[in-house]
Amino acid sequence: MKVLAIVGSLRENSLTEQVTRAAGDLAPEGVEVGIYEGLASVPAYNADHDPAYDGPEPVPAEVEDLRDRISAADALLIVTPEYNAGPPGYLKNAIDWASRPHKASSLAGKPAAIVSQSPMPFGGIWANQSLRKSLTITGTPTVERELAIGKVDEKLEDGRLVDDQARADLTALMAELNELVAVIADQDQEAVTA
């Protein structure tokens, strides 16, 4: 199973990236987590580039790449910091682009999991919930577990997640994402044979 991880921080070796790498290490056997590297190059959403609005300009190549990467993955993992009680604007922007065209987007039906993290005690839960709301609208089935890792700076050491509870929670989330992919695959197979 291939999971595309979208890291919601642009800073090199950020706490968010470190948590994302830990998720890859803690994923079940047979699950490969690859990090999407193009988030910083996705331009601001503009309806002039959206065929749904008869935009006169073509969809930017960076957006096509994002959509293609999501489509090729079996599942998504979104790991985000929290900025001003929400996810970073460029992460939300990428979701807005990926959500087009409506009802036929790369996000529609794509299993996903969300992790938020913060040095603050609540672990970016508002960013987590905001993304969850957006993915509900895009038709993206999301793992029910809300994982928000608070005081994350105290749980990482030399780029590794060392806190036992955080590791257990992240391991469980990745296992639940794996199970969600299997459930959706079974439902799709039943629909084909019905």
Phi, psi and omega in degrees: 000134180253124178250128173267120179261128176252115182269119185277021175231137181270348183289134180297133180055037178294167175302322180297316179295321179297319177294322179297316179296323176297321178300319177297319179293330185263002180293153178300158177303138180089358179255121180252125180253118177247139183268129175287125186260358190260012187302319183294338184266356179286120183288164177300140180301134181216120182298343175295342179255012184249111180302335179298335179252021182054038179300138183284343184258151177289159175295132180301147182301324180295327178287317177301320179297315178302310181298318179296319180296319178294315180300322183285340182277153174279334182201166177243144169235120178250122180241124190225147164277180176240125177242119177051048175070022177204179177284160176302146183301321182291333176289314177298321178301316179297320178295320178300315178295315183292340182281356180259149349288148183306134178071356178225027185276169177292342179274338184296118177080001182277118179299143183213158172226150181236135172233132171245155180212153179196151170292345178282157187299329186274357170068025178074031185298329180291322175297318178302310182293325178296315178296320179301319178296316179298317182290335173296316180293325182279359180075031182259108179295128188238140177307136184294328183300127174264104182257112178235114184264106179274157181050042187298329180298335178274351185254358178247142179218119182053041177080003181246141175281115186249349181286125185299317182292318178297320178296317179296318180295318180291322176299315180296319180298316180294324176294321179292325176295317177301317179294320180297320177300317180295318180297314181293322177297319178296318179296319178296320179295318178298320180295324180291320184275349181286000000 
